[in-house]
């Protein structure tokens, strides 16, 4: 049965995040030929509606309010619930991001919907669709079927391919007025601690360093390689604990879960807690001077050697490819 699906468009610094386009592609499958409606919340988001449509949404509904300039779960839930009341959707798709993980349970409970979170693949379409999601820190996958009522899923970034951008697509961008009030949190300032540039959870390439990098300066060659590959830098908790980098870079069970096309881990032993965050990467390259290091068990390509010799060689080779 075809469905009307709402998709939350997530923005950062006034730009739509890639996961929003992946969520639209997931919504297309879920809708089975029904209508995909993008939802944008913020203080000035109207102009982003066209891009959601170019990536596959049929139309877009915005809620603009100065109190939605920064994300708060109270503000966004008031805005999103107002759109739900107007649209009466049969399914909802969010990105499985920090925002999506915070907001989706709140909305799901308000709408008494079951929530299938962290979906990495959708098999089939229609009412028979199976939603595949990792369990036990990525060691196994389960297939979940939606039975009845409002369907609500969150999709893990970098797993469901976005549709090709089609600049000839057009559709309505309308707005809903909401009196956003009674916010229990007010964001007075945002202090960015992570490095500027590519966001690790959406990056196609992540170059991660561990205790083996030995110092904050030891991260410099890794950063250079990441920049050359258009990727992001990441780290093990060993490196964060040693104060070589900020905790916002930590990958793993108590850090970020990433699934880039290419993960390069240097000077990382491969503790189970680290692997919980990266073992589903599409291609894993490990550099370690210990041939017995656990990380080699999940690596597609293992390089036994000193990272301070191997990474500069990789940088040189990548530079040659770019000439
Ligand atoms: P180490 O285990 O010390 O490994 C360093 C590696 O570098 C070694 O294998 C060594 O051979 C290699 N090396 C050294 N010098 C070089 C060189 N010059 N060239 C090449 N290789 C070199 N960890 C996480 O990463 N993420 C988490 O989310 C996380 N959550 C945790 C949660 C809990 C509850 C607990 C208890 C632990 C958690 N940990 C987590 C910590 C985890 O158990 C490990 O301690 C940590 O991952 C080790 O980091 P590491 O691999 O950088 O360091």
Boltz pocket constraint, residues with backbone or C-beta under 6 A from the ligand:
constraints:
  - pocket:
      binder: B
      contacts: [[A, 209], [A, 210], [A, 211], [A, 212], [A, 213], [A, 235], [A, 236], [A, 237], [A, 238], [A, 239], [A, 250], [A, 251], [A, 252], [A, 253], [A, 254], [A, 255], [A, 256], [A, 266], [A, 267], [A, 268], [A, 269], [A, 270], [A, 271], [A, 272], [A, 273], [A, 274], [A, 277], [A, 287], [A, 288], [A, 289], [A, 290], [A, 293], [A, 305], [A, 306], [A, 307], [A, 308]]
      max_distance: 6.0
